Amino acid sequence: MGATDAFPDASAQAGAGPSQPGGLLDLLGVAAVMLDAEGRITLWSPQAEELFGWSAQEALGRPAVRLLVHPEHVDLVRQLFAEVMTSGEGWAGVFPVRRKDGGTRLVEFRNMRLQDKHGASYALGIATDQSVLREVERDLALSVRLVTQSPIGLAVLDTDLRFAMVNPALERIDDLTADQHIGRPVREVLSFLDADGIQEQMSQVLADGRPTLNQFYVGRTVNHPDVDRAWSVSYYRLEDAHGRVLGLAASVVDVTEQHRAATEATRARRRLAMIADASASVGTTLDVGQTAQELADAVVPELADLAAVDVLDDVLNGRRPAALVRGGPARFRALAVAAAGETPAVRAADPTGSLAAYETERLITGCVTEARPVLVAEVGPTDRRRIAADPQGAELLRAAGLHSYLAVPLIARGEVLGALSLYRTDNALAFDEDDAVLAVELAARAAVCIDNARSYQSERRTALTLQRHLMNHRPPKPVTMDIAYRYQPAQAASEVGGDWFDVIPVAGDKTALVVGDVMGSGINAAATMGQLRTTTRALADLDLAPAELLHHLDHIAGGLDPAFATCLYAVHDPHREECEIAIAGHLPPVVVRPGRRPELLELPTGAPLGVGGVGAVAFEQTTVPLHPGDELVLYTDGLIETRDQAIDTRLDRLLDLLAEPEQPLEELCDRLLGELRHGNDHDDVALLIARVRGHDG
């Protein structure tokens, strides 16, 4: 423990006069008695009257031995008095004193000889009650031991907020010796903390006397600048028995371990929250690029200041990645970059969508070839060259302040798809193993989403390619009709289906109009659609009646997979100005006649193709008048069915759109799709509009 004259009276030092009573002497009630050479009492203090019971009038001039000493001790006292007066040496000890009331009190004495300017000798005795003195000594000893042995750091500061005393615990906590504390101001000693803020709080406690409890501070001491420490500090004002302000006391508890535990718990909660948020925000679509961007966004800025997602080019092209020789090069497609703010490090990353060959020395190459995380806690110049694609990129990373790097592989179903690269520039903490574990978990979840998106996109491409191949020719232009058509695939890969339409010339200037929808989706549905479309064209050449053609088509459908489909087959005869229509479970067509409200034809719907088996279903056909200028609108359910509106409401909307004044057919097709379809619709749509020409057309 270090100490100084901890509480000098500032006003007295400044010449302002004596201080107010108080202190240890008042607590002890020290009495003063002076005897002449003959042992008679010449001076008697008020404290002596309180201690011995005799007033000054009663005591002055009387021999002290007769007034204060029991008879049995008279000779001893006279001997001691003579020794003090002749030798000049003082005497100290405990002696039983007789009080005025006849009682005895043990008194602690300090006796010494005094001389005046004439050479006359006197004896001065100062005395206090032994029990009071022992109590004060015990309290003082206990206080000293409590302070020195306390595991809590304790400090006393004077009214100028300079350290007057610190205990050993505080020396250890502050990482400073007592000598580095004592006599120095707060700003100088606690320079490793917010010293100005601390001094302001201390001054407030000195001013109003209200304690400040459990203030939390985190910092790094001068001797250990690389380790975070935490302290809980309380301040309270010190006053004497008369309320005089002596200074300030501070108690300091090192709570570093609790702070670390709380920090780890907070980090664990944040990690769980990040995993939960990523699970909800990554993989919201079946688009590979958007999924990669969602992953990059999910880790910035909580885990990294900059994130980049790169996927092996073979993976994106639907091929299994070529066998990567350990340490060999790899071809990557940059899919996503996310940054917490503006930073030159963004320019060091490969531009989104670009293709790059990452050579052997690149850290990301090792990450994917060895299928393990690569952690560089402290990035140096050599590391920057292995992180960046070129020297210019390495310089950009240096300018951005890159100091820590982490790359983790994207692995789904045992296959490495690419890598997630994480950079820390503004975040002062280095990546550690816990960060690597979290990044691996996030990458694994995202990799499955990326793999699903890749698979769906591959299937979508395949299905669309098959559909385009099966419907690769433009329908012929009928002699007696104007036609317009549209085909729009579903947005989701797995829902690309088997919708089709066709316009087929038939003998006798007739025209067959077909629209159909294979139940199910994907490649199989597209294949079934192709077979049904080809079969329909072949049967149309036989000039069969619509009901008979559907009967044969139903027989064919029964052997396909998927087997079920809806279909509408209509044959327009311009000479009879009529159209024969048969339906196999399909939505009815709309007839638009000039000057009249569009009409949804009420026709026998029949069963879908493939439902009843051979000969089990009888299809009916209906003859509908169709004159020059009339329009026949055929469509699949993708045009009108939605998940949030009734089909009758949607059909009414279709009729309203068709009721507007005559429009060019191409524009009408576009308008119907624009008004009735949405970007995220989950079904294909086929639309066919045929308008009968006039006799002079």
VMD Tcl script that draws the C-alpha trace (Angstrom):
set ca {
  {0.00 0.00 0.00}
  {1.26 3.47 -0.84}
  {0.21 6.59 1.04}
  {0.94 10.26 1.52}
  {-0.49 12.98 3.72}
  {-3.77 12.00 2.20}
  {-5.99 14.79 3.36}
  {-4.11 18.10 3.78}
  {-6.33 20.95 4.79}
  {-6.45 22.98 1.65}
  {-7.88 26.07 3.27}
  {-5.17 26.14 5.93}
  {-2.46 25.73 3.30}
  {-3.91 28.66 1.45}
  {-3.74 30.83 4.56}
  {-7.50 30.93 5.04}
  {-7.34 30.06 8.77}
  {-7.74 26.95 10.91}
  {-9.87 24.05 9.82}
  {-12.99 22.78 11.51}
  {-12.56 20.37 14.46}
  {-12.35 16.72 13.68}
  {-9.94 13.91 13.27}
  {-8.24 11.24 15.31}
  {-7.34 13.44 18.31}
  {-10.96 14.42 18.82}
  {-11.98 10.80 18.57}
  {-9.45 9.79 21.23}
  {-10.33 12.70 23.55}
  {-6.65 13.31 24.42}
  {-6.19 15.10 27.76}
  {-3.24 17.35 28.61}
  {-1.90 17.92 32.18}
  {1.19 19.93 33.18}
  {3.03 19.58 36.51}
  {5.69 21.80 38.02}
  {8.92 20.45 39.46}
  {7.16 19.77 42.75}
  {4.48 17.67 41.10}
  {1.74 20.24 41.48}
  {-0.82 20.65 38.66}
  {-0.28 23.89 36.79}
  {-2.30 23.29 33.59}
  {-5.48 21.24 33.15}
  {-7.29 20.76 29.81}
  {-11.06 20.36 29.41}
  {-10.38 16.82 28.15}
  {-8.63 16.10 31.47}
  {-11.77 17.13 33.33}
  {-13.80 14.77 31.15}
  {-11.30 11.91 31.59}
  {-10.60 12.23 35.35}
  {-13.72 13.95 36.60}
  {-11.97 16.89 38.35}
  {-12.61 20.44 37.21}
  {-9.73 22.83 36.60}
  {-10.54 24.74 39.79}
  {-10.39 21.53 41.77}
  {-7.19 20.29 40.17}
  {-4.94 23.31 39.69}
  {-2.31 23.77 42.41}
  {-2.82 20.35 43.95}
  {-0.23 17.57 43.91}
  {-1.15 15.21 41.13}
  {-0.07 12.14 43.09}
  {-2.65 12.82 45.80}
  {-5.41 13.70 43.32}
  {-5.03 10.94 40.76}
  {-3.06 8.05 42.30}
  {-4.28 5.33 44.61}
  {-2.24 5.11 47.87}
  {-0.65 1.83 46.96}
  {0.83 3.37 43.79}
  {2.12 6.64 45.26}
  {5.75 5.55 45.73}
  {5.96 4.12 42.20}
  {4.56 7.27 40.68}
  {6.95 9.52 42.59}
  {9.87 7.39 41.38}
  {8.76 7.59 37.77}
  {8.21 11.35 38.08}
  {11.69 11.85 39.47}
  {13.26 9.86 36.63}
  {11.48 11.93 33.98}
  {12.43 15.22 35.63}
  {16.10 14.31 36.19}
  {16.91 12.33 33.08}
  {14.75 14.19 30.59}
  {13.63 10.90 29.05}
  {9.94 10.36 28.54}
  {7.83 7.61 29.94}
  {4.90 5.84 28.28}
  {2.60 3.22 29.59}
  {-0.75 2.30 31.03}
  {-1.55 3.28 34.58}
  {-4.66 2.97 36.78}
  {-5.90 6.45 37.64}
  {-8.25 7.38 40.45}
  {-11.23 9.38 39.27}
  {-13.14 11.95 41.33}
  {-16.04 9.55 41.71}
  {-13.71 7.03 43.38}
  {-13.61 4.73 40.40}
  {-10.48 3.58 38.60}
  {-9.77 3.99 34.90}
  {-6.88 2.56 32.91}
  {-5.25 5.42 31.09}
  {-2.62 5.41 28.34}
  {0.05 8.00 29.28}
  {2.80 9.76 27.41}
  {4.97 11.82 29.85}
  {7.84 14.15 28.95}
  {9.90 16.92 30.54}
  {9.51 20.54 29.41}
  {11.67 23.57 30.20}
  {10.83 27.25 29.97}
  {13.22 30.07 29.03}
  {14.28 30.49 32.66}
  {15.41 26.89 32.93}
  {12.48 25.81 35.07}
  {11.37 22.23 34.47}
  {7.83 20.94 34.04}
  {6.29 17.58 33.29}
  {3.72 17.29 30.48}
  {1.43 14.34 30.48}
  {-0.95 13.53 27.65}
  {-3.43 10.79 28.29}
  {-6.40 9.00 26.80}
  {-8.72 6.27 27.93}
  {-7.03 2.94 27.20}
  {-10.27 1.24 26.06}
  {-10.96 4.01 23.53}
  {-7.39 3.86 22.28}
  {-7.48 0.06 21.94}
  {-10.76 0.27 20.06}
  {-9.31 2.83 17.66}
  {-6.19 0.69 17.24}
  {-8.27 -2.36 16.52}
  {-10.40 -0.48 14.03}
  {-7.34 0.95 12.35}
  {-5.58 -2.41 12.21}
  {-8.72 -4.04 10.84}
  {-9.14 -1.30 8.27}
  {-5.53 -1.60 7.15}
  {-5.80 -5.37 6.78}
  {-9.10 -5.11 4.99}
  {-7.57 -2.67 2.55}
  {-4.27 -4.48 2.02}
  {-5.73 -7.99 1.83}
  {-8.93 -7.18 -0.06}
  {-9.20 -8.78 -3.51}
  {-11.14 -5.67 -4.51}
  {-9.06 -2.77 -5.74}
  {-9.36 0.23 -3.42}
  {-8.14 3.77 -3.90}
  {-8.41 7.03 -2.01}
  {-8.12 10.31 -3.89}
  {-7.84 13.77 -2.39}
  {-10.14 16.66 -3.19}
  {-7.97 17.49 -6.22}
  {-8.55 13.95 -7.50}
  {-4.98 12.88 -7.08}
  {-4.31 9.37 -5.86}
  {-3.48 9.36 -2.13}
  {-3.62 5.64 -1.46}
  {-4.02 2.40 -3.44}
  {-4.04 -1.17 -2.20}
  {-2.10 -4.09 -3.73}
  {-5.21 -5.40 -5.49}
  {-5.59 -2.15 -7.40}
  {-1.92 -2.25 -8.37}
  {-2.56 -5.64 -9.99}
  {-5.83 -4.54 -11.58}
  {-4.45 -1.33 -13.09}
  {-1.18 -3.02 -13.95}
  {0.58 -0.07 -12.26}
  {2.61 0.15 -9.04}
  {1.63 2.29 -6.06}
  {4.37 4.77 -6.97}
  {2.80 5.13 -10.41}
  {-0.47 6.11 -8.70}
  {0.39 8.17 -5.63}
  {0.26 11.93 -6.07}
  {-0.76 11.73 -9.72}
  {-4.04 12.95 -11.23}
  {-6.67 10.66 -12.69}
  {-6.05 11.82 -16.27}
  {-2.41 10.80 -16.04}
  {-2.85 7.44 -14.34}
  {-5.90 6.20 -16.26}
  {-4.80 7.29 -19.72}
  {-5.77 3.86 -21.11}
  {-9.46 4.58 -20.35}
  {-11.84 7.47 -20.88}
  {-10.01 9.48 -18.23}
  {-11.93 12.70 -18.92}
  {-15.25 10.92 -18.46}
  {-14.04 9.23 -15.29}
  {-12.81 12.51 -13.80}
  {-16.11 14.17 -14.61}
  {-18.00 11.44 -12.74}
  {-15.64 11.67 -9.77}
  {-16.05 15.46 -9.62}
  {-19.81 15.05 -9.60}
  {-19.62 12.60 -6.68}
  {-17.37 15.02 -4.77}
  {-19.81 17.85 -5.45}
  {-23.14 16.26 -4.54}
  {-22.12 13.29 -2.37}
  {-24.26 10.81 -4.31}
  {-22.32 7.59 -4.91}
  {-21.87 6.20 -8.40}
  {-22.08 2.42 -8.40}
  {-20.99 -0.34 -10.76}
  {-19.73 1.72 -13.65}
  {-18.51 -0.61 -16.40}
  {-15.29 0.08 -18.28}
  {-13.44 -1.89 -20.96}
  {-9.89 -1.06 -22.00}
  {-6.33 -2.23 -22.39}
  {-3.66 -1.41 -19.84}
  {-0.37 0.17 -20.78}
  {1.64 -2.99 -20.07}
  {-0.80 -5.31 -21.88}
  {-2.11 -3.37 -24.88}
  {-3.28 -6.47 -26.79}
  {-5.70 -7.84 -24.20}
  {-9.13 -6.42 -23.43}
  {-9.79 -5.98 -19.72}
  {-13.05 -5.06 -17.98}
  {-13.67 -3.35 -14.63}
  {-16.68 -2.54 -12.47}
  {-16.02 0.67 -10.51}
  {-17.90 2.48 -7.72}
  {-17.18 5.96 -6.34}
  {-18.25 7.48 -3.01}
  {-17.34 10.62 -1.12}
  {-15.29 10.42 2.11}
  {-16.28 12.67 5.03}
  {-15.12 12.97 8.64}
  {-17.36 12.84 11.72}
  {-18.23 16.53 11.28}
  {-19.11 16.22 7.56}
  {-15.89 17.72 6.27}
  {-15.12 16.37 2.75}
  {-11.85 14.49 2.85}
  {-11.76 13.17 -0.69}
  {-13.06 10.30 -2.76}
  {-12.87 6.53 -2.44}
  {-13.04 4.14 -5.37}
  {-13.58 0.40 -5.37}
  {-12.57 -1.54 -8.48}
  {-13.46 -5.14 -9.35}
  {-11.80 -6.93 -12.26}
  {-14.69 -8.47 -14.20}
  {-12.68 -9.48 -17.27}
  {-13.70 -13.14 -17.09}
  {-17.37 -12.28 -16.68}
  {-17.06 -9.81 -19.53}
  {-15.46 -12.46 -21.75}
  {-18.16 -14.98 -20.83}
  {-20.88 -12.43 -21.53}
  {-19.18 -11.47 -24.78}
  {-18.98 -15.11 -25.83}
  {-22.63 -15.63 -24.90}
  {-23.56 -12.55 -26.92}
  {-21.49 -13.79 -29.85}
  {-23.17 -17.18 -29.60}
  {-26.61 -15.54 -29.64}
  {-25.60 -13.41 -32.60}
  {-24.33 -16.47 -34.43}
  {-27.55 -18.36 -33.80}
  {-29.50 -15.31 -34.93}
  {-27.31 -15.04 -38.05}
  {-27.88 -18.71 -38.87}
  {-31.62 -18.28 -38.34}
  {-31.72 -15.12 -40.46}
  {-29.63 -16.73 -43.19}
  {-31.91 -19.77 -43.22}
  {-34.83 -17.44 -43.87}
  {-33.14 -15.03 -46.29}
  {-30.88 -17.31 -48.37}
  {-32.53 -19.44 -51.03}
  {-35.75 -17.45 -51.44}
  {-35.66 -18.08 -55.19}
  {-34.39 -20.73 -57.56}
  {-31.92 -18.31 -59.11}
  {-28.25 -19.16 -58.55}
  {-27.03 -15.57 -58.77}
  {-29.64 -14.21 -56.38}
  {-29.00 -17.04 -53.91}
  {-25.29 -16.24 -53.95}
  {-26.04 -12.54 -53.37}
  {-28.33 -13.42 -50.48}
  {-25.49 -15.37 -48.88}
  {-23.05 -12.46 -49.28}
  {-25.60 -10.02 -47.85}
  {-26.31 -12.33 -44.89}
  {-22.71 -12.26 -43.61}
  {-22.09 -8.50 -44.03}
  {-21.46 -6.65 -41.77}
  {-22.04 -9.04 -38.85}
  {-19.31 -11.49 -39.81}
  {-17.24 -9.63 -42.41}
  {-16.78 -6.17 -43.89}
  {-16.63 -7.64 -47.40}
  {-17.87 -10.97 -48.77}
  {-17.56 -12.59 -52.19}
  {-19.18 -15.76 -53.55}
  {-17.45 -17.60 -56.41}
  {-18.78 -20.82 -57.95}
  {-16.93 -23.30 -60.13}
  {-17.87 -22.72 -63.75}
  {-18.47 -26.43 -64.39}
  {-21.12 -26.40 -61.66}
  {-23.01 -23.53 -63.29}
  {-22.97 -25.29 -66.65}
  {-24.63 -28.37 -65.23}
  {-21.49 -30.48 -65.31}
  {-19.83 -32.20 -62.44}
  {-16.66 -30.28 -61.57}
  {-13.63 -31.62 -63.34}
  {-11.30 -33.50 -61.02}
  {-9.21 -30.80 -59.34}
  {-5.65 -31.90 -58.91}
  {-4.43 -31.04 -55.41}
  {-3.04 -27.55 -55.68}
  {-4.11 -27.20 -59.32}
  {-5.89 -24.24 -60.95}
  {-9.66 -23.82 -60.95}
  {-12.09 -21.84 -63.13}
  {-14.54 -19.73 -61.15}
  {-17.52 -17.57 -61.99}
  {-17.89 -14.55 -59.67}
  {-21.55 -14.49 -58.59}
  {-21.85 -11.98 -55.75}
  {-20.05 -9.29 -53.76}
  {-21.34 -7.43 -50.69}
  {-19.63 -4.70 -48.65}
  {-20.52 -2.93 -45.41}
  {-19.57 0.43 -46.91}
  {-17.54 2.05 -49.63}
  {-14.14 0.41 -49.76}
  {-11.42 -0.08 -52.40}
  {-11.51 -3.79 -51.52}
  {-14.63 -4.15 -53.71}
  {-12.55 -3.33 -56.77}
  {-10.09 -6.05 -55.79}
  {-12.81 -8.70 -56.08}
  {-13.60 -10.19 -59.49}
  {-16.54 -8.36 -61.14}
  {-19.86 -10.16 -60.76}
  {-20.46 -12.48 -63.69}
  {-16.83 -12.61 -64.79}
  {-14.97 -15.85 -65.40}
  {-11.47 -16.27 -63.96}
  {-8.90 -19.00 -63.69}
  {-7.50 -19.03 -60.14}
  {-3.94 -20.23 -60.19}
  {-2.18 -22.59 -57.80}
  {-0.97 -19.99 -55.32}
  {-4.40 -18.41 -54.76}
  {-5.77 -19.19 -51.32}
  {-9.25 -19.72 -52.73}
  {-7.85 -22.42 -55.01}
  {-6.54 -24.33 -52.03}
  {-9.90 -23.87 -50.30}
  {-11.84 -25.65 -53.08}
  {-9.22 -28.23 -54.05}
  {-8.73 -29.35 -50.45}
  {-12.37 -28.74 -49.45}
  {-11.41 -27.06 -46.19}
  {-11.46 -23.53 -44.71}
  {-8.45 -21.25 -45.17}
  {-7.95 -18.86 -42.25}
  {-5.37 -16.05 -42.25}
  {-5.82 -14.28 -38.93}
  {-3.20 -11.61 -39.60}
  {-2.80 -10.75 -43.29}
  {0.67 -9.72 -44.46}
  {2.02 -8.56 -47.84}
  {2.60 -12.12 -49.06}
  {-0.91 -13.12 -48.02}
  {-2.44 -10.19 -49.92}
  {-0.76 -11.37 -53.13}
  {-2.28 -14.83 -52.62}
  {-5.73 -13.41 -51.87}
  {-5.94 -10.92 -54.75}
  {-6.05 -11.80 -58.43}
  {-3.16 -9.49 -59.34}
  {-0.73 -6.93 -57.85}
  {-3.23 -4.12 -58.40}
  {-5.82 -6.03 -56.38}
  {-3.28 -6.63 -53.62}
  {-2.61 -2.89 -53.43}
  {-6.34 -2.17 -53.24}
  {-6.65 -4.62 -50.35}
  {-3.78 -2.89 -48.57}
  {-5.39 0.51 -49.09}
  {-8.68 -0.83 -47.75}
  {-6.96 -1.98 -44.55}
  {-7.44 -5.73 -45.01}
  {-5.99 -7.39 -41.93}
  {-7.82 -10.72 -41.67}
  {-9.14 -13.20 -44.28}
  {-11.25 -16.33 -44.25}
  {-12.39 -18.57 -47.13}
  {-14.71 -21.56 -46.70}
  {-15.83 -24.04 -49.36}
  {-19.42 -24.31 -50.56}
  {-20.14 -28.02 -50.24}
  {-23.50 -29.62 -51.07}
  {-24.16 -33.33 -51.06}
  {-20.46 -34.03 -50.84}
  {-19.61 -31.91 -53.87}
  {-17.55 -28.70 -53.77}
  {-19.46 -25.98 -55.65}
  {-17.27 -22.97 -54.95}
  {-16.14 -20.77 -52.07}
  {-17.26 -17.94 -49.79}
  {-14.50 -15.38 -49.17}
  {-14.66 -13.08 -46.14}
  {-12.56 -9.96 -45.51}
  {-12.15 -7.76 -42.42}
  {-11.02 -4.18 -42.92}
  {-12.90 -1.95 -40.46}
  {-13.67 -4.63 -37.87}
  {-10.56 -4.63 -35.69}
  {-10.96 -8.23 -34.55}
  {-9.15 -10.97 -36.43}
  {-11.04 -14.00 -37.70}
  {-10.76 -16.93 -35.30}
  {-11.75 -20.59 -35.26}
  {-15.24 -19.76 -33.97}
  {-15.75 -17.49 -36.98}
  {-14.58 -20.30 -39.25}
  {-17.10 -22.72 -37.71}
  {-19.90 -20.20 -38.21}
  {-18.85 -19.47 -41.79}
  {-18.73 -23.20 -42.61}
  {-22.25 -23.63 -41.21}
  {-23.62 -20.71 -43.23}
  {-21.80 -21.85 -46.37}
  {-23.12 -25.40 -46.02}
  {-26.73 -24.18 -45.75}
  {-26.30 -21.79 -48.66}
  {-24.53 -24.40 -50.78}
  {-27.60 -26.64 -50.68}
  {-29.73 -23.70 -51.85}
  {-27.24 -22.91 -54.62}
  {-27.16 -26.57 -55.66}
  {-30.98 -26.70 -55.73}
  {-31.09 -23.52 -57.80}
  {-28.46 -24.91 -60.14}
  {-30.43 -28.15 -60.57}
  {-33.68 -26.32 -61.19}
  {-32.11 -23.98 -63.69}
  {-30.53 -26.94 -65.47}
  {-33.88 -28.73 -65.60}
  {-35.56 -25.55 -66.77}
  {-33.07 -25.13 -69.59}
  {-33.55 -28.75 -70.60}
  {-37.35 -28.54 -70.52}
  {-37.44 -25.27 -72.45}
  {-34.99 -26.64 -74.99}
  {-37.18 -29.69 -75.46}
  {-40.30 -27.55 -75.78}
  {-38.66 -25.28 -78.32}
  {-37.48 -28.33 -80.25}
  {-40.95 -29.87 -80.24}
  {-42.57 -26.56 -81.23}
  {-39.80 -25.28 -83.43}
  {-41.91 -24.33 -86.47}
  {-44.29 -21.44 -86.88}
  {-47.88 -22.50 -87.51}
  {-48.91 -22.00 -91.14}
  {-51.10 -19.03 -91.98}
  {-54.61 -20.25 -92.83}
  {-56.18 -19.00 -96.04}
  {-59.40 -17.91 -94.38}
  {-58.24 -16.81 -90.90}
  {-55.85 -14.37 -89.26}
  {-54.11 -15.83 -86.25}
  {-51.92 -14.63 -83.36}
  {-50.43 -16.74 -80.62}
  {-48.19 -16.66 -77.60}
  {-46.45 -19.24 -75.45}
  {-45.04 -18.16 -72.06}
  {-43.25 -20.71 -69.83}
  {-43.57 -20.80 -66.06}
  {-40.94 -18.92 -64.06}
  {-40.00 -21.86 -61.81}
  {-37.78 -24.50 -63.38}
  {-39.69 -27.46 -62.00}
  {-43.01 -26.05 -63.31}
  {-42.09 -25.75 -66.97}
  {-44.84 -27.92 -68.33}
  {-46.64 -29.29 -71.36}
  {-48.87 -26.50 -72.69}
  {-49.12 -26.39 -76.48}
  {-51.12 -24.94 -79.36}
  {-51.26 -25.62 -83.07}
  {-52.86 -24.45 -86.31}
  {-53.26 -27.23 -88.88}
  {-54.53 -26.93 -92.49}
  {-57.25 -29.50 -93.26}
  {-58.71 -30.57 -96.62}
  {-61.40 -28.37 -98.09}
  {-59.90 -25.04 -96.97}
  {-60.68 -25.95 -93.38}
  {-58.40 -25.06 -90.45}
  {-57.91 -27.06 -87.25}
  {-57.19 -25.05 -84.08}
  {-55.68 -26.93 -81.13}
  {-54.74 -25.99 -77.58}
  {-53.75 -28.46 -74.86}
  {-52.17 -28.82 -71.44}
  {-50.37 -31.92 -70.16}
  {-50.88 -32.39 -66.45}
  {-47.64 -32.28 -64.49}
  {-44.45 -30.40 -65.20}
  {-40.85 -30.79 -66.16}
  {-39.14 -32.75 -68.87}
  {-41.60 -35.66 -68.84}
  {-44.55 -33.31 -69.33}
  {-42.75 -31.62 -72.23}
  {-42.05 -35.01 -73.82}
  {-45.70 -36.09 -73.48}
  {-46.77 -32.78 -74.99}
  {-44.54 -33.44 -77.99}
  {-46.03 -36.86 -78.60}
  {-49.62 -35.62 -78.27}
  {-48.92 -32.67 -80.58}
  {-47.37 -34.91 -83.21}
  {-50.23 -37.40 -82.96}
  {-52.81 -34.61 -83.27}
  {-51.21 -33.34 -86.46}
  {-51.19 -36.85 -87.91}
  {-54.86 -37.45 -87.04}
  {-55.85 -34.02 -88.41}
  {-54.60 -35.10 -91.84}
  {-57.31 -37.79 -91.79}
  {-59.98 -35.06 -91.59}
  {-61.61 -36.70 -88.59}
  {-64.44 -35.07 -86.73}
  {-63.26 -33.37 -83.53}
  {-64.95 -35.88 -81.18}
  {-63.49 -38.83 -83.09}
  {-60.01 -37.29 -83.10}
  {-60.12 -36.83 -79.31}
  {-61.23 -40.44 -78.95}
  {-58.08 -41.62 -80.77}
  {-55.91 -39.13 -78.88}
  {-57.29 -40.44 -75.57}
  {-56.25 -43.95 -76.58}
  {-52.70 -42.76 -77.28}
  {-52.51 -40.74 -74.03}
  {-53.33 -43.81 -71.96}
  {-49.89 -45.23 -72.73}
  {-47.86 -42.10 -71.97}
  {-46.25 -40.84 -68.75}
  {-47.69 -38.55 -67.60}
  {-50.88 -39.88 -69.14}
  {-53.35 -37.08 -68.45}
  {-53.90 -33.96 -70.54}
  {-56.67 -31.53 -71.40}
  {-57.30 -30.56 -75.00}
  {-59.61 -28.45 -77.16}
  {-59.85 -29.34 -80.87}
  {-61.81 -27.10 -83.25}
  {-62.23 -27.25 -87.05}
  {-63.34 -24.12 -88.91}
  {-65.16 -24.58 -92.24}
  {-65.20 -21.23 -94.08}
  {-67.73 -22.42 -96.63}
  {-70.32 -23.32 -94.03}
  {-69.27 -20.43 -91.79}
  {-69.23 -22.68 -88.78}
  {-66.79 -24.30 -86.39}
  {-67.05 -27.78 -84.88}
  {-65.54 -27.98 -81.39}
  {-64.85 -30.88 -78.98}
  {-63.32 -30.57 -75.51}
  {-61.41 -33.07 -73.36}
  {-61.52 -31.52 -69.89}
  {-60.30 -28.14 -71.14}
  {-61.52 -24.61 -70.44}
  {-64.16 -23.37 -72.90}
  {-63.21 -20.95 -75.67}
  {-64.46 -17.38 -76.05}
  {-66.26 -16.14 -79.18}
  {-66.00 -12.43 -79.93}
  {-68.51 -11.11 -82.42}
  {-68.42 -7.52 -83.69}
  {-70.81 -5.27 -81.78}
  {-71.66 -7.91 -79.18}
  {-70.47 -8.84 -75.72}
  {-67.78 -11.58 -75.84}
  {-69.30 -14.97 -75.06}
  {-67.81 -17.82 -73.07}
  {-69.15 -20.87 -74.93}
  {-71.04 -23.39 -72.85}
  {-69.85 -26.71 -74.29}
  {-69.68 -30.28 -72.93}
  {-66.30 -30.38 -71.20}
  {-65.67 -34.11 -71.44}
  {-62.99 -35.99 -69.48}
  {-59.27 -35.27 -69.80}
  {-57.28 -37.41 -72.19}
  {-55.94 -40.62 -70.64}
  {-58.47 -40.77 -67.78}
  {-60.90 -43.40 -68.95}
  {-58.78 -45.82 -70.93}
  {-59.57 -47.34 -74.34}
  {-63.19 -46.75 -75.39}
  {-64.28 -45.70 -71.94}
  {-64.86 -42.00 -72.71}
  {-67.27 -40.58 -75.27}
  {-66.47 -37.06 -76.47}
  {-69.14 -34.70 -77.79}
  {-68.75 -32.05 -80.41}
  {-70.71 -28.83 -80.87}
  {-71.20 -26.73 -83.99}
  {-70.81 -22.99 -83.45}
  {-71.53 -20.35 -86.13}
  {-68.42 -18.37 -87.03}
  {-68.84 -15.54 -89.51}
  {-66.32 -13.12 -91.03}
  {-64.98 -10.78 -88.34}
  {-65.73 -13.23 -85.54}
  {-62.86 -14.24 -83.28}
  {-62.25 -17.52 -81.46}
  {-59.99 -17.25 -78.39}
  {-58.35 -20.46 -77.12}
  {-56.09 -20.56 -74.02}
  {-54.74 -22.80 -71.28}
  {-55.49 -22.39 -67.58}
  {-52.21 -20.57 -66.92}
  {-53.79 -17.44 -68.42}
  {-56.63 -17.13 -65.93}
  {-56.01 -19.32 -62.87}
  {-54.36 -17.68 -59.84}
  {-54.01 -18.59 -56.19}
  {-55.76 -15.51 -54.84}
  {-58.82 -15.02 -57.09}
  {-61.79 -17.19 -58.04}
  {-61.76 -18.51 -61.59}
  {-65.13 -16.89 -62.38}
  {-63.65 -13.51 -61.46}
  {-60.72 -14.11 -63.74}
  {-62.95 -15.26 -66.65}
  {-65.02 -12.10 -66.27}
  {-61.81 -10.08 -66.45}
  {-60.85 -11.91 -69.66}
  {-64.25 -11.10 -71.21}
  {-63.90 -7.44 -70.20}
  {-60.53 -7.19 -71.94}
  {-61.92 -8.83 -75.09}
  {-64.96 -6.51 -75.09}
  {-62.94 -3.43 -75.98}
  {-63.07 -2.15 -79.58}
  {-61.40 -4.26 -82.24}
  {-57.66 -4.41 -81.74}
  {-54.82 -5.85 -83.85}
  {-54.44 -9.48 -82.86}
  {-50.78 -9.20 -81.95}
  {-51.46 -6.24 -79.67}
  {-54.43 -8.09 -78.18}
  {-52.24 -11.09 -77.30}
  {-49.72 -8.85 -75.59}
  {-52.41 -7.01 -73.68}
  {-54.06 -10.19 -72.42}
  {-50.73 -11.50 -71.15}
  {-49.78 -8.14 -69.64}
  {-53.07 -7.74 -67.79}
  {-53.67 -11.32 -66.71}
  {-50.17 -12.67 -66.11}
  {-47.58 -11.82 -63.42}
  {-43.81 -12.29 -63.37}
  {-43.91 -15.03 -60.73}
  {-46.78 -17.09 -62.14}
  {-46.29 -20.80 -61.59}
  {-47.82 -22.21 -64.76}
  {-47.24 -22.17 -68.50}
  {-49.69 -20.39 -70.72}
  {-50.60 -20.97 -74.36}
  {-52.83 -18.43 -76.10}
  {-54.27 -18.68 -79.65}
  {-56.60 -16.10 -81.25}
  {-58.14 -16.71 -84.70}
  {-60.20 -14.09 -86.57}
  {-62.30 -15.12 -89.62}
  {-61.48 -13.11 -92.72}
  {-64.12 -11.59 -94.95}
  {-64.95 -13.20 -98.30}
  {-62.86 -10.61 -100.10}
  {-59.88 -11.11 -97.73}
}
mol new
graphics top color blue
foreach p $ca { graphics top sphere $p radius 0.5 }
foreach p [lrange $ca 0 end-1] q [lrange $ca 1 end] { graphics top cylinder $p $q radius 0.2 }
display resetview
